[in-house]
Amino acid sequence: MLVPDGGSEWQGEINEEVTVTLDKPGRYIYKCQPHMALAMVGAIQVGEPGNLDAAKTRAEEMAAGSATNKDRLNGYLSQVE
């Protein structure tokens, strides 16, 4: 997971709904731990993008642990402005 400086991390339980409030601007990256090998990840941008370099670095680290879809997260990051 990656959150902007001052942001809060979150964690959910399998098959349970999770609600979070993202109040710090920047990019958030999250993953589905049981399916990380399939690159089940997501990216959220709140307000100004800010931490793009940190997000790209984290995307590379997460891709290294994936068996497939290694470019999925970089693709998501390229879509946010």
ChimeraX attribute file (.defattr): number of C-alpha atoms within 10 A of each C-alpha:
attribute: neighborCount
match mode: 1-to-1
recipient: residues
	/A:1	18
	/A:2	19
	/A:3	21
	/A:4	23
	/A:5	11
	/A:6	9
	/A:7	16
	/A:8	14
	/A:9	14
	/A:10	12
	/A:11	13
	/A:12	10
	/A:13	7
	/A:14	10
	/A:15	6
	/A:16	7
	/A:17	7
	/A:18	10
	/A:19	9
	/A:20	9
	/A:21	8
	/A:22	16
	/A:23	12
	/A:24	17
	/A:25	18
	/A:26	20
	/A:27	25
	/A:28	24
	/A:29	22
	/A:30	17
	/A:31	17
	/A:32	16
	/A:33	14
	/A:34	9
	/A:35	11
	/A:36	16
	/A:37	17
	/A:38	17
	/A:39	22
	/A:40	17
	/A:41	19
	/A:42	15
	/A:43	20
	/A:44	16
	/A:45	21
	/A:46	15
	/A:47	12
	/A:48	11
	/A:49	16
	/A:50	15
	/A:51	17
	/A:52	18
	/A:53	10
	/A:54	13
	/A:55	24
	/A:56	16
	/A:57	13
	/A:58	17
	/A:59	24
	/A:60	14
	/A:61	11
	/A:62	20
	/A:63	22
	/A:64	14
	/A:65	13
	/A:66	16
	/A:67	11
	/A:68	14
	/A:69	12
	/A:70	18
	/A:71	15
	/A:72	16
	/A:73	24
	/A:74	17
	/A:75	12
	/A:76	15
	/A:77	20
	/A:78	10
	/A:79	9
	/A:80	13
	/A:81	10
